[in-house]
Amino acid sequence: MTGPTLSSAVASFVSLVNVVTPLLGGIALLIFFWGIIRYLWASGDSQSKASGREVIVWGLVALFVIFSVWGILSLACWSFVGDARCYQQQNVQCTPDGQCYGPY
């Protein structure tokens, strides 16, 4: 009987991140758009425009960080696991000998 390996732990973690990332990306995108709306609604008020601009910048920073972490973890998964088991939520089927087939 074998226990969990590093590659299975990495694959499981990346699968979790692959589920959570689109949700966090959507929230960051909403924050970005909220900043745009605040900026546009601040007709002549320079303080409101600055506040909207700040929300826009933080929304972009959040998007960059979220998708950078997603990419780095995907790269780590491919490095440790070496096949498509990192993307289990995409209905990738893997045989016991390591051959993986996904929706194409």
Secondary structure per residue as TSV (DSSP state, phi and psi in degrees):
chain	resnum	aa	ss	phi	psi
A	1	M	-	360.0	128.6
A	2	T	-	-109.3	146.9
A	3	G	-	-92.3	-174.8
A	4	P	-	-65.6	142.4
A	5	T	-	-105.3	170.9
A	6	L	H	-61.8	-40.9
A	7	S	H	-66.0	-37.2
A	8	S	H	-71.6	-34.0
A	9	A	H	-66.9	-42.5
A	10	V	H	-64.1	-43.8
A	11	A	H	-62.4	-40.6
A	12	S	H	-66.0	-43.0
A	13	F	H	-64.6	-43.4
A	14	V	H	-66.7	-35.4
A	15	S	H	-62.9	-40.0
A	16	L	H	-64.0	-44.3
A	17	V	H	-63.3	-37.1
A	18	N	H	-65.0	-25.8
A	19	V	H	-81.6	-39.7
A	20	V	H	-80.3	-32.0
A	21	T	H	-58.2	-46.6
A	22	P	H	-61.3	-34.9
A	23	L	H	-64.9	-48.6
A	24	L	H	-65.4	-37.5
A	25	G	H	-63.2	-38.9
A	26	G	H	-64.9	-40.7
A	27	I	H	-64.6	-43.6
A	28	A	H	-63.9	-36.4
A	29	L	H	-66.9	-39.5
A	30	L	H	-63.2	-40.2
A	31	I	H	-62.7	-42.5
A	32	F	H	-59.5	-48.4
A	33	F	H	-66.4	-34.2
A	34	W	H	-62.9	-38.6
A	35	G	H	-64.0	-39.4
A	36	I	H	-63.6	-44.0
A	37	I	H	-62.6	-44.3
A	38	R	H	-62.2	-38.8
A	39	Y	H	-66.2	-42.6
A	40	L	H	-71.8	-33.5
A	41	W	H	-76.3	-18.3
A	42	A	-	-81.4	76.6
A	43	S	S	-53.2	-59.3
A	44	G	S	-125.1	-1.9
A	45	D	-	-83.1	108.9
A	46	S	H	-67.6	-30.0
A	47	Q	H	-68.9	-40.0
A	48	S	H	-68.2	-37.0
A	49	K	H	-64.1	-41.8
A	50	A	H	-64.3	-39.0
A	51	S	H	-64.8	-43.3
A	52	G	H	-63.3	-41.1
A	53	R	H	-62.7	-39.0
A	54	E	H	-65.0	-40.7
A	55	V	H	-64.9	-39.4
A	56	I	H	-60.6	-47.0
A	57	V	H	-62.6	-44.8
A	58	W	H	-67.8	-32.7
A	59	G	H	-64.0	-42.2
A	60	L	H	-66.5	-39.9
A	61	V	H	-62.1	-43.7
A	62	A	H	-62.0	-43.9
A	63	L	H	-60.4	-44.7
A	64	F	H	-62.0	-46.6
A	65	V	H	-65.1	-45.6
A	66	I	H	-60.1	-49.3
A	67	F	H	-77.1	-24.2
A	68	S	H	-68.7	-44.9
A	69	V	H	-61.7	-41.1
A	70	W	H	-59.0	-46.6
A	71	G	H	-66.3	-41.9
A	72	I	H	-64.6	-42.6
A	73	L	H	-68.1	-35.1
A	74	S	H	-64.8	-40.9
A	75	L	H	-63.1	-41.8
A	76	A	H	-63.2	-39.8
A	77	C	H	-64.1	-45.2
A	78	W	H	-63.7	-31.6
A	79	S	H	-72.2	-42.4
A	80	F	H	-82.7	-40.9
A	81	V	T	-92.4	-45.5
A	82	G	-	84.0	5.4
A	83	D	S	-147.5	-167.6
A	84	A	G	-85.0	11.2
A	85	R	G	-65.6	-12.3
A	86	C	G	-69.4	-16.6
A	87	Y	G	-119.3	53.2
A	88	Q	G	-65.3	-28.5
A	89	Q	G	-71.7	-10.7
A	90	Q	G	-95.5	20.8
A	91	N	T	60.1	40.1
A	92	V	-	-83.2	128.1
A	93	Q	E	-103.1	128.1
A	94	C	E	-118.1	136.1
A	95	T	-	-86.6	162.9
A	96	P	T	-59.9	-24.0
A	97	D	T	-85.2	4.6
A	98	G	S	97.8	-1.0
A	99	Q	-	-80.0	128.3
A	100	C	E	-119.6	139.8
A	101	Y	E	-130.7	134.4
A	102	G	-	-127.7	177.8
A	103	P	-	-72.0	124.1
A	104	Y	-	-116.7	360.0
